[in-house]
Amino acid sequence: MNLYNVIFGLLTENIIILGILIMMLFEMLRLNSKCSLSITFLTLIAVVFSLCLSDSNPSYAAHYVNDKTTNILKACLVLLAFPCLVIWRSHFFNYKSQTLFLSAILGSFLMISAQSFLTLFIGLELLALPTYVLVFLGKQNNNSSEAALKYLILGSCSSAIMLLSSIFLFQSTQQFSLLNMTQISFETTRSNEIFMMLFFIAFFFKTALVPFHQWAPDVYDGADLGITAYMSAFIKGAYLFALGKIFMSVETSKLMLILCGVIPLISILWGNIAAIRQTSFPRLMAYSSIAHAAYIYYAFIGKTPERLSSIIFYVLSYGLIVIAIFGILNYLSEDLREIKNFQGLAKKHPWAATIISICLLSLAGLPPFPGFFAKFYIFKNVVAAGNTSLATIAFLASFIGIYFYIRLIVLMYMSEKEEQITVHRPRVSLGVAVFSILLLIPGVWLTNLMMK
């Protein structure tokens, strides 16, 4: 292995590491913290260009891979990272927070490129640990510390479960490679079955599926709104991309049908039903995210050729819509954390209410919005794979979620409230929301590129 392989074999990751080192250097020199945002943006732009140049390197083939698929997945994450960063509040524009943000991106890229369990776990922890701290740093909310502690404890449990699964992986294959998932999935030995169950349970924890969702409502409610959007869009997207990459071409076994068909169905039902009773908007979005993550797991019981492309389209459409909603709320008023404060929003801020309504209708899965096509794409593949009954039940269960999305629209347009909402930066909020929705255009292009 020569210096060229070390630098260019991991070019994208090396650029992120360089950005992190510059952040740490500027922090040590106590330079103006306003530079931190510029460094992050320049790093992400450099990452985009590097994705066009990087190629597979055989020196790391056993642990790490760069190819067309991984580069598209990384580009999609950068597409989610840009608007996430813009909607953060000013107290996150410092070297410490931006270093954590770049570290999380580095972890997500390692997960996506992982060919071995060891690389996957390192990436998973590099993504998770900075997120715990970012939740804690939302000091404008008194519940941030409690939320961060819950997230840390339950996140550590999922990491422990992931490590435990590696024991059974090694017992079965005598190695930590993730390249033989098809064999592991279909060979019904006890070690393989336990590994598959523990491996998926760890990801169920990370993506907050029932019954491993207990942390999500409290953390979403306790974190800053910008961080909540970041967790909903970027963090969940990274986990699902990594899982989709690993099982991209693995045919559905009976065990996978149970893990990715039955448990997500329970999550869809519980997430939508529990969201109806919420009075806090972040908690409502937490239960909504449980249901939406469950929809994406249905892609794993669909046809393999379209599996990853359907995951990409759903993650992008859901992630950008959620960022648009939280972008408006974060810059309009903290009062909108409470659902009752949505009353009369359309009369006071009609453009904001219009964009929120479009986003809510998309989350509800109504045509002609992106959310409808994302669900249709996944369920079409599930039906094509012969799992019509599961697809039908999940589709019918998704109708429950329409109620609480429509309820918010009714509050904005058909209710009045005497109190005036304090506006922070309405122009920026609308700009971020429109920008996030427009980003769906390159997202669709990346999905089409994935299918070719």
Contacts in CASP RR format, 6 or more apart in sequence:
PFRMAT RR
TARGET T0000
AUTHOR 0000-0000-0000
METHOD contacts of the structure
MODEL  1
MNLYNVIFGLLTENIIILGILIMMLFEMLRLNSKCSLSITFLTLIAVVFS
LCLSDSNPSYAAHYVNDKTTNILKACLVLLAFPCLVIWRSHFFNYKSQTL
FLSAILGSFLMISAQSFLTLFIGLELLALPTYVLVFLGKQNNNSSEAALK
YLILGSCSSAIMLLSSIFLFQSTQQFSLLNMTQISFETTRSNEIFMMLFF
IAFFFKTALVPFHQWAPDVYDGADLGITAYMSAFIKGAYLFALGKIFMSV
ETSKLMLILCGVIPLISILWGNIAAIRQTSFPRLMAYSSIAHAAYIYYAF
IGKTPERLSSIIFYVLSYGLIVIAIFGILNYLSEDLREIKNFQGLAKKHP
WAATIISICLLSLAGLPPFPGFFAKFYIFKNVVAAGNTSLATIAFLASFI
GIYFYIRLIVLMYMSEKEEQITVHRPRVSLGVAVFSILLLIPGVWLTNLM
MK
1 59 0 8 1.000
5 57 0 8 1.000
5 59 0 8 1.000
7 14 0 8 1.000
8 53 0 8 1.000
8 54 0 8 1.000
8 57 0 8 1.000
9 54 0 8 1.000
9 55 0 8 1.000
9 57 0 8 1.000
9 59 0 8 1.000
9 60 0 8 1.000
9 66 0 8 1.000
10 57 0 8 1.000
10 60 0 8 1.000
10 64 0 8 1.000
11 50 0 8 1.000
11 53 0 8 1.000
11 54 0 8 1.000
12 47 0 8 1.000
12 50 0 8 1.000
12 51 0 8 1.000
12 54 0 8 1.000
12 66 0 8 1.000
12 74 0 8 1.000
12 109 0 8 1.000
13 106 0 8 1.000
13 109 0 8 1.000
13 110 0 8 1.000
15 43 0 8 1.000
15 46 0 8 1.000
15 47 0 8 1.000
15 50 0 8 1.000
16 43 0 8 1.000
16 47 0 8 1.000
16 102 0 8 1.000
16 105 0 8 1.000
16 106 0 8 1.000
16 109 0 8 1.000
17 106 0 8 1.000
18 43 0 8 1.000
19 39 0 8 1.000
19 43 0 8 1.000
19 102 0 8 1.000
20 99 0 8 1.000
20 102 0 8 1.000
20 103 0 8 1.000
20 106 0 8 1.000
22 39 0 8 1.000
23 36 0 8 1.000
23 39 0 8 1.000
23 95 0 8 1.000
23 98 0 8 1.000
23 99 0 8 1.000
23 102 0 8 1.000
24 95 0 8 1.000
24 99 0 8 1.000
26 35 0 8 1.000
26 36 0 8 1.000
26 39 0 8 1.000
26 95 0 8 1.000
27 95 0 8 1.000
27 96 0 8 1.000
27 99 0 8 1.000
33 93 0 8 1.000
33 94 0 8 1.000
33 95 0 8 1.000
34 93 0 8 1.000
36 93 0 8 1.000
36 94 0 8 1.000
36 95 0 8 1.000
36 97 0 8 1.000
36 98 0 8 1.000
37 85 0 8 1.000
37 93 0 8 1.000
37 98 0 8 1.000
39 98 0 8 1.000
40 85 0 8 1.000
40 98 0 8 1.000
40 101 0 8 1.000
40 102 0 8 1.000
41 82 0 8 1.000
41 85 0 8 1.000
43 102 0 8 1.000
44 78 0 8 1.000
44 81 0 8 1.000
44 82 0 8 1.000
44 105 0 8 1.000
47 74 0 8 1.000
47 78 0 8 1.000
47 105 0 8 1.000
48 75 0 8 1.000
48 78 0 8 1.000
51 71 0 8 1.000
51 74 0 8 1.000
51 75 0 8 1.000
51 78 0 8 1.000
52 71 0 8 1.000
54 66 0 8 1.000
54 71 0 8 1.000
55 66 0 8 1.000
55 67 0 8 1.000
56 65 0 8 1.000
56 66 0 8 1.000
56 67 0 8 1.000
57 64 0 8 1.000
57 66 0 8 1.000
60 115 0 8 1.000
61 115 0 8 1.000
62 115 0 8 1.000
62 116 0 8 1.000
62 177 0 8 1.000
63 114 0 8 1.000
63 115 0 8 1.000
63 116 0 8 1.000
63 118 0 8 1.000
63 119 0 8 1.000
64 110 0 8 1.000
64 113 0 8 1.000
64 114 0 8 1.000
64 115 0 8 1.000
64 119 0 8 1.000
65 113 0 8 1.000
65 115 0 8 1.000
66 113 0 8 1.000
69 245 0 8 1.000
69 248 0 8 1.000
69 308 0 8 1.000
69 450 0 8 1.000
70 112 0 8 1.000
70 113 0 8 1.000
70 245 0 8 1.000
72 312 0 8 1.000
72 446 0 8 1.000
72 449 0 8 1.000
72 450 0 8 1.000
73 112 0 8 1.000
73 241 0 8 1.000
73 245 0 8 1.000
73 312 0 8 1.000
74 108 0 8 1.000
74 109 0 8 1.000
74 112 0 8 1.000
75 446 0 8 1.000
76 241 0 8 1.000
76 312 0 8 1.000
76 315 0 8 1.000
76 316 0 8 1.000
76 443 0 8 1.000
76 446 0 8 1.000
77 105 0 8 1.000
77 108 0 8 1.000
77 109 0 8 1.000
77 112 0 8 1.000
77 234 0 8 1.000
77 237 0 8 1.000
77 238 0 8 1.000
77 241 0 8 1.000
78 105 0 8 1.000
79 316 0 8 1.000
79 320 0 8 1.000
79 439 0 8 1.000
79 442 0 8 1.000
79 443 0 8 1.000
79 446 0 8 1.000
80 233 0 8 1.000
80 234 0 8 1.000
80 237 0 8 1.000
80 315 0 8 1.000
80 316 0 8 1.000
80 319 0 8 1.000
80 320 0 8 1.000
80 323 0 8 1.000
81 101 0 8 1.000
81 105 0 8 1.000
81 234 0 8 1.000
82 439 0 8 1.000
83 320 0 8 1.000
83 323 0 8 1.000
83 324 0 8 1.000
83 432 0 8 1.000
83 435 0 8 1.000
83 436 0 8 1.000
83 439 0 8 1.000
84 226 0 8 1.000
84 229 0 8 1.000
84 230 0 8 1.000
84 233 0 8 1.000
84 234 0 8 1.000
84 323 0 8 1.000
85 101 0 8 1.000
86 432 0 8 1.000
86 435 0 8 1.000
87 225 0 8 1.000
87 226 0 8 1.000
87 229 0 8 1.000
87 323 0 8 1.000
87 326 0 8 1.000
87 327 0 8 1.000
87 330 0 8 1.000
87 331 0 8 1.000
87 432 0 8 1.000
88 97 0 8 1.000
88 224 0 8 1.000
88 226 0 8 1.000
88 227 0 8 1.000
88 230 0 8 1.000
89 140 0 8 1.000
89 224 0 8 1.000
89 226 0 8 1.000
89 330 0 8 1.000
91 137 0 8 1.000
91 138 0 8 1.000
91 139 0 8 1.000
91 140 0 8 1.000
92 98 0 8 1.000
92 134 0 8 1.000
92 137 0 8 1.000
92 138 0 8 1.000
92 224 0 8 1.000
92 227 0 8 1.000
96 137 0 8 1.000
97 134 0 8 1.000
97 137 0 8 1.000
100 130 0 8 1.000
100 131 0 8 1.000
100 133 0 8 1.000
100 134 0 8 1.000
101 130 0 8 1.000
101 134 0 8 1.000
103 126 0 8 1.000
103 129 0 8 1.000
103 130 0 8 1.000
104 126 0 8 1.000
104 127 0 8 1.000
104 130 0 8 1.000
104 131 0 8 1.000
104 134 0 8 1.000
104 234 0 8 1.000
104 235 0 8 1.000
106 123 0 8 1.000
106 126 0 8 1.000
107 122 0 8 1.000
107 123 0 8 1.000
107 124 0 8 1.000
107 125 0 8 1.000
107 126 0 8 1.000
107 127 0 8 1.000
107 238 0 8 1.000
108 123 0 8 1.000
108 127 0 8 1.000
108 234 0 8 1.000
108 238 0 8 1.000
108 241 0 8 1.000
108 242 0 8 1.000
110 119 0 8 1.000
110 120 0 8 1.000
110 122 0 8 1.000
110 123 0 8 1.000
110 126 0 8 1.000
111 119 0 8 1.000
111 120 0 8 1.000
111 123 0 8 1.000
111 124 0 8 1.000
111 127 0 8 1.000
111 238 0 8 1.000
111 239 0 8 1.000
111 241 0 8 1.000
111 242 0 8 1.000
112 238 0 8 1.000
112 241 0 8 1.000
112 242 0 8 1.000
112 245 0 8 1.000
113 119 0 8 1.000
114 120 0 8 1.000
114 123 0 8 1.000
114 178 0 8 1.000
114 242 0 8 1.000
114 246 0 8 1.000
115 177 0 8 1.000
115 178 0 8 1.000
115 179 0 8 1.000
116 176 0 8 1.000
116 177 0 8 1.000
116 178 0 8 1.000
117 166 0 8 1.000
117 169 0 8 1.000
117 176 0 8 1.000
117 177 0 8 1.000
117 178 0 8 1.000
118 176 0 8 1.000
120 178 0 8 1.000
120 242 0 8 1.000
120 246 0 8 1.000
121 159 0 8 1.000
121 162 0 8 1.000
121 163 0 8 1.000
121 166 0 8 1.000
124 159 0 8 1.000
124 162 0 8 1.000
124 206 0 8 1.000
124 242 0 8 1.000
125 159 0 8 1.000
127 235 0 8 1.000
127 238 0 8 1.000
127 239 0 8 1.000
128 155 0 8 1.000
128 159 0 8 1.000
128 206 0 8 1.000
131 151 0 8 1.000
131 231 0 8 1.000
131 235 0 8 1.000
132 148 0 8 1.000
132 151 0 8 1.000
132 152 0 8 1.000
132 155 0 8 1.000
133 148 0 8 1.000
134 223 0 8 1.000
134 227 0 8 1.000
134 230 0 8 1.000
135 144 0 8 1.000
135 147 0 8 1.000
135 148 0 8 1.000
135 151 0 8 1.000
135 219 0 8 1.000
135 222 0 8 1.000
135 223 0 8 1.000
135 227 0 8 1.000
135 231 0 8 1.000
136 144 0 8 1.000
136 145 0 8 1.000
136 147 0 8 1.000
136 148 0 8 1.000
137 144 0 8 1.000
137 224 0 8 1.000
137 227 0 8 1.000
138 144 0 8 1.000
138 223 0 8 1.000
138 224 0 8 1.000
138 227 0 8 1.000
140 224 0 8 1.000
140 334 0 8 1.000
141 222 0 8 1.000
141 223 0 8 1.000
141 224 0 8 1.000
143 218 0 8 1.000
143 221 0 8 1.000
143 222 0 8 1.000
144 222 0 8 1.000
144 223 0 8 1.000
144 224 0 8 1.000
146 218 0 8 1.000
146 222 0 8 1.000
147 218 0 8 1.000
147 219 0 8 1.000
147 221 0 8 1.000
147 222 0 8 1.000
147 223 0 8 1.000
148 219 0 8 1.000
148 223 0 8 1.000
150 215 0 8 1.000
150 218 0 8 1.000
150 219 0 8 1.000
151 215 0 8 1.000
151 219 0 8 1.000
154 205 0 8 1.000
154 214 0 8 1.000
154 215 0 8 1.000
155 205 0 8 1.000
155 206 0 8 1.000
155 215 0 8 1.000
157 205 0 8 1.000
158 201 0 8 1.000
158 202 0 8 1.000
158 205 0 8 1.000
158 206 0 8 1.000
158 212 0 8 1.000
159 202 0 8 1.000
161 198 0 8 1.000
161 201 0 8 1.000
161 202 0 8 1.000
161 205 0 8 1.000
162 198 0 8 1.000
162 199 0 8 1.000
162 202 0 8 1.000
164 198 0 8 1.000
165 194 0 8 1.000
165 195 0 8 1.000
165 198 0 8 1.000
165 199 0 8 1.000
165 202 0 8 1.000
166 176 0 8 1.000
168 191 0 8 1.000
168 192 0 8 1.000
168 194 0 8 1.000
168 195 0 8 1.000
168 198 0 8 1.000
169 176 0 8 1.000
169 184 0 8 1.000
169 191 0 8 1.000
169 195 0 8 1.000
169 199 0 8 1.000
170 176 0 8 1.000
171 191 0 8 1.000
172 184 0 8 1.000
172 187 0 8 1.000
172 189 0 8 1.000
172 191 0 8 1.000
172 192 0 8 1.000
172 195 0 8 1.000
173 180 0 8 1.000
173 183 0 8 1.000
173 184 0 8 1.000
178 246 0 8 1.000
181 246 0 8 1.000
181 247 0 8 1.000
181 250 0 8 1.000
182 249 0 8 1.000
182 250 0 8 1.000
182 251 0 8 1.000
184 192 0 8 1.000
184 195 0 8 1.000
184 196 0 8 1.000
185 192 0 8 1.000
185 196 0 8 1.000
185 250 0 8 1.000
185 251 0 8 1.000
185 253 0 8 1.000
185 255 0 8 1.000
185 256 0 8 1.000
186 251 0 8 1.000
186 253 0 8 1.000
188 255 0 8 1.000
193 255 0 8 1.000
196 255 0 8 1.000
196 256 0 8 1.000
196 259 0 8 1.000
197 255 0 8 1.000
197 259 0 8 1.000
200 259 0 8 1.000
200 260 0 8 1.000
201 212 0 8 1.000
203 239 0 8 1.000
203 243 0 8 1.000
204 212 0 8 1.000
204 263 0 8 1.000
205 212 0 8 1.000
206 236 0 8 1.000
206 239 0 8 1.000
207 236 0 8 1.000
207 239 0 8 1.000
207 240 0 8 1.000
207 293 0 8 1.000
208 215 0 8 1.000
208 216 0 8 1.000
208 236 0 8 1.000
208 286 0 8 1.000
208 289 0 8 1.000
208 290 0 8 1.000
208 293 0 8 1.000
209 263 0 8 1.000
209 264 0 8 1.000
209 267 0 8 1.000
209 290 0 8 1.000
209 293 0 8 1.000
209 294 0 8 1.000
209 297 0 8 1.000
210 263 0 8 1.000
210 266 0 8 1.000
210 267 0 8 1.000
210 270 0 8 1.000
210 271 0 8 1.000
210 290 0 8 1.000
213 267 0 8 1.000
213 270 0 8 1.000
213 271 0 8 1.000
213 290 0 8 1.000
216 286 0 8 1.000
216 287 0 8 1.000
216 289 0 8 1.000
216 290 0 8 1.000
217 283 0 8 1.000
217 286 0 8 1.000
217 287 0 8 1.000
219 231 0 8 1.000
219 286 0 8 1.000
220 228 0 8 1.000
220 231 0 8 1.000
220 232 0 8 1.000
220 282 0 8 1.000
220 283 0 8 1.000
220 285 0 8 1.000
220 286 0 8 1.000
220 289 0 8 1.000
221 280 0 8 1.000
221 282 0 8 1.000
221 283 0 8 1.000
221 286 0 8 1.000
221 337 0 8 1.000
222 282 0 8 1.000
223 231 0 8 1.000
223 282 0 8 1.000
224 330 0 8 1.000
225 282 0 8 1.000
225 326 0 8 1.000
225 327 0 8 1.000
225 329 0 8 1.000
225 330 0 8 1.000
225 334 0 8 1.000
225 337 0 8 1.000
226 326 0 8 1.000
226 327 0 8 1.000
226 330 0 8 1.000
228 282 0 8 1.000
228 285 0 8 1.000
228 326 0 8 1.000
229 322 0 8 1.000
229 323 0 8 1.000
229 325 0 8 1.000
229 326 0 8 1.000
229 327 0 8 1.000
229 330 0 8 1.000
232 285 0 8 1.000
232 289 0 8 1.000
232 319 0 8 1.000
232 322 0 8 1.000
232 323 0 8 1.000
232 326 0 8 1.000
233 318 0 8 1.000
233 319 0 8 1.000
233 320 0 8 1.000
233 322 0 8 1.000
233 323 0 8 1.000
236 289 0 8 1.000
236 293 0 8 1.000
236 315 0 8 1.000
237 315 0 8 1.000
237 319 0 8 1.000
240 293 0 8 1.000
240 296 0 8 1.000
240 311 0 8 1.000
240 315 0 8 1.000
241 311 0 8 1.000
241 312 0 8 1.000
241 315 0 8 1.000
243 300 0 8 1.000
244 299 0 8 1.000
244 300 0 8 1.000
244 307 0 8 1.000
244 308 0 8 1.000
244 311 0 8 1.000
245 308 0 8 1.000
247 256 0 8 1.000
247 300 0 8 1.000
247 307 0 8 1.000
248 304 0 8 1.000
248 307 0 8 1.000
248 308 0 8 1.000
249 304 0 8 1.000
249 307 0 8 1.000
250 256 0 8 1.000
250 304 0 8 1.000
251 304 0 8 1.000
252 260 0 8 1.000
252 300 0 8 1.000
252 301 0 8 1.000
252 302 0 8 1.000
252 385 0 8 1.000
252 387 0 8 1.000
256 300 0 8 1.000
256 301 0 8 1.000
257 301 0 8 1.000
257 387 0 8 1.000
257 390 0 8 1.000
260 297 0 8 1.000
260 298 0 8 1.000
260 300 0 8 1.000
260 301 0 8 1.000
261 297 0 8 1.000
261 298 0 8 1.000
261 301 0 8 1.000
261 387 0 8 1.000
261 390 0 8 1.000
261 394 0 8 1.000
263 294 0 8 1.000
263 297 0 8 1.000
264 293 0 8 1.000
264 294 0 8 1.000
264 295 0 8 1.000
264 297 0 8 1.000
264 298 0 8 1.000
264 394 0 8 1.000
265 294 0 8 1.000
265 390 0 8 1.000
265 393 0 8 1.000
265 394 0 8 1.000
265 397 0 8 1.000
267 290 0 8 1.000
267 291 0 8 1.000
267 293 0 8 1.000
267 294 0 8 1.000
268 291 0 8 1.000
268 294 0 8 1.000
268 295 0 8 1.000
268 394 0 8 1.000
268 397 0 8 1.000
268 398 0 8 1.000
269 397 0 8 1.000
269 400 0 8 1.000
270 287 0 8 1.000
270 290 0 8 1.000
271 287 0 8 1.000
271 288 0 8 1.000
271 290 0 8 1.000
271 291 0 8 1.000
271 294 0 8 1.000
272 287 0 8 1.000
272 288 0 8 1.000
272 291 0 8 1.000
272 397 0 8 1.000
272 398 0 8 1.000
272 400 0 8 1.000
272 401 0 8 1.000
272 404 0 8 1.000
273 400 0 8 1.000
274 287 0 8 1.000
274 290 0 8 1.000
275 284 0 8 1.000
275 287 0 8 1.000
275 288 0 8 1.000
275 291 0 8 1.000
275 401 0 8 1.000
275 404 0 8 1.000
276 400 0 8 1.000
276 401 0 8 1.000
276 403 0 8 1.000
276 404 0 8 1.000
278 284 0 8 1.000
278 287 0 8 1.000
278 339 0 8 1.000
278 404 0 8 1.000
279 338 0 8 1.000
279 339 0 8 1.000
279 340 0 8 1.000
280 337 0 8 1.000
280 338 0 8 1.000
280 339 0 8 1.000
281 329 0 8 1.000
281 336 0 8 1.000
281 337 0 8 1.000
281 338 0 8 1.000
281 339 0 8 1.000
281 342 0 8 1.000
282 337 0 8 1.000
284 339 0 8 1.000
284 404 0 8 1.000
285 322 0 8 1.000
285 325 0 8 1.000
285 326 0 8 1.000
288 363 0 8 1.000
288 401 0 8 1.000
288 404 0 8 1.000
289 322 0 8 1.000
291 398 0 8 1.000
291 401 0 8 1.000
292 314 0 8 1.000
292 318 0 8 1.000
292 363 0 8 1.000
294 394 0 8 1.000
295 314 0 8 1.000
295 374 0 8 1.000
295 375 0 8 1.000
295 378 0 8 1.000
295 394 0 8 1.000
295 398 0 8 1.000
296 311 0 8 1.000
296 314 0 8 1.000
296 315 0 8 1.000
296 378 0 8 1.000
298 378 0 8 1.000
298 379 0 8 1.000
298 382 0 8 1.000
298 390 0 8 1.000
298 391 0 8 1.000
298 394 0 8 1.000
299 307 0 8 1.000
299 308 0 8 1.000
299 310 0 8 1.000
299 311 0 8 1.000
299 314 0 8 1.000
299 378 0 8 1.000
299 381 0 8 1.000
299 382 0 8 1.000
300 307 0 8 1.000
301 382 0 8 1.000
301 385 0 8 1.000
301 387 0 8 1.000
301 390 0 8 1.000
302 378 0 8 1.000
302 381 0 8 1.000
302 382 0 8 1.000
302 384 0 8 1.000
302 385 0 8 1.000
302 387 0 8 1.000
303 381 0 8 1.000
303 384 0 8 1.000
303 385 0 8 1.000
306 377 0 8 1.000
306 381 0 8 1.000
306 451 0 8 1.000
307 381 0 8 1.000
308 450 0 8 1.000
309 447 0 8 1.000
309 450 0 8 1.000
309 451 0 8 1.000
310 374 0 8 1.000
310 377 0 8 1.000
310 378 0 8 1.000
310 381 0 8 1.000
312 443 0 8 1.000
312 446 0 8 1.000
312 447 0 8 1.000
312 450 0 8 1.000
313 373 0 8 1.000
313 374 0 8 1.000
313 377 0 8 1.000
313 443 0 8 1.000
313 444 0 8 1.000
313 447 0 8 1.000
314 371 0 8 1.000
314 374 0 8 1.000
314 375 0 8 1.000
314 377 0 8 1.000
314 378 0 8 1.000
316 439 0 8 1.000
316 440 0 8 1.000
316 443 0 8 1.000
316 446 0 8 1.000
316 447 0 8 1.000
317 362 0 8 1.000
317 370 0 8 1.000
317 371 0 8 1.000
317 373 0 8 1.000
317 374 0 8 1.000
317 440 0 8 1.000
318 363 0 8 1.000
318 371 0 8 1.000
318 374 0 8 1.000
320 436 0 8 1.000
320 437 0 8 1.000
320 439 0 8 1.000
320 440 0 8 1.000
321 359 0 8 1.000
321 362 0 8 1.000
321 363 0 8 1.000
321 370 0 8 1.000
321 371 0 8 1.000
321 436 0 8 1.000
321 437 0 8 1.000
322 359 0 8 1.000
322 363 0 8 1.000
323 432 0 8 1.000
323 436 0 8 1.000
324 355 0 8 1.000
324 359 0 8 1.000
324 432 0 8 1.000
324 433 0 8 1.000
324 434 0 8 1.000
324 436 0 8 1.000
324 437 0 8 1.000
325 356 0 8 1.000
325 359 0 8 1.000
325 360 0 8 1.000
325 433 0 8 1.000
327 429 0 8 1.000
327 432 0 8 1.000
327 433 0 8 1.000
327 436 0 8 1.000
328 352 0 8 1.000
328 355 0 8 1.000
328 356 0 8 1.000
328 429 0 8 1.000
328 430 0 8 1.000
328 432 0 8 1.000
328 433 0 8 1.000
329 336 0 8 1.000
329 337 0 8 1.000
330 424 0 8 1.000
330 429 0 8 1.000
331 424 0 8 1.000
331 425 0 8 1.000
331 426 0 8 1.000
331 428 0 8 1.000
331 429 0 8 1.000
331 432 0 8 1.000
332 349 0 8 1.000
332 352 0 8 1.000
332 421 0 8 1.000
332 423 0 8 1.000
332 424 0 8 1.000
332 426 0 8 1.000
332 429 0 8 1.000
333 341 0 8 1.000
333 421 0 8 1.000
333 422 0 8 1.000
333 423 0 8 1.000
333 424 0 8 1.000
335 341 0 8 1.000
335 421 0 8 1.000
335 422 0 8 1.000
336 342 0 8 1.000
336 345 0 8 1.000
336 421 0 8 1.000
339 408 0 8 1.000
339 411 0 8 1.000
340 411 0 8 1.000
341 417 0 8 1.000
341 421 0 8 1.000
342 408 0 8 1.000
342 411 0 8 1.000
342 412 0 8 1.000
342 415 0 8 1.000
343 411 0 8 1.000
343 412 0 8 1.000
343 415 0 8 1.000
343 416 0 8 1.000
343 417 0 8 1.000
344 353 0 8 1.000
344 411 0 8 1.000
344 412 0 8 1.000
344 413 0 8 1.000
344 415 0 8 1.000
344 416 0 8 1.000
344 417 0 8 1.000
345 352 0 8 1.000
345 353 0 8 1.000
345 356 0 8 1.000
345 411 0 8 1.000
345 412 0 8 1.000
345 421 0 8 1.000
346 353 0 8 1.000
346 354 0 8 1.000
346 412 0 8 1.000
346 413 0 8 1.000
347 416 0 8 1.000
348 420 0 8 1.000
348 421 0 8 1.000
349 421 0 8 1.000
349 423 0 8 1.000
349 426 0 8 1.000
351 430 0 8 1.000
352 426 0 8 1.000
352 429 0 8 1.000
352 430 0 8 1.000
352 433 0 8 1.000
353 412 0 8 1.000
353 413 0 8 1.000
355 430 0 8 1.000
355 433 0 8 1.000
355 434 0 8 1.000
355 437 0 8 1.000
356 408 0 8 1.000
356 412 0 8 1.000
357 409 0 8 1.000
357 412 0 8 1.000
357 413 0 8 1.000
358 369 0 8 1.000
358 437 0 8 1.000
359 433 0 8 1.000
359 437 0 8 1.000
360 405 0 8 1.000
360 406 0 8 1.000
360 408 0 8 1.000
360 409 0 8 1.000
361 369 0 8 1.000
361 405 0 8 1.000
361 409 0 8 1.000
362 369 0 8 1.000
362 370 0 8 1.000
362 371 0 8 1.000
362 372 0 8 1.000
363 371 0 8 1.000
363 405 0 8 1.000
364 401 0 8 1.000
364 402 0 8 1.000
364 405 0 8 1.000
364 406 0 8 1.000
365 371 0 8 1.000
365 372 0 8 1.000
365 374 0 8 1.000
365 375 0 8 1.000
365 398 0 8 1.000
365 402 0 8 1.000
366 372 0 8 1.000
366 402 0 8 1.000
367 373 0 8 1.000
370 440 0 8 1.000
375 395 0 8 1.000
375 398 0 8 1.000
379 391 0 8 1.000
379 394 0 8 1.000
379 395 0 8 1.000
382 388 0 8 1.000
382 390 0 8 1.000
382 391 0 8 1.000
382 394 0 8 1.000
383 391 0 8 1.000
END
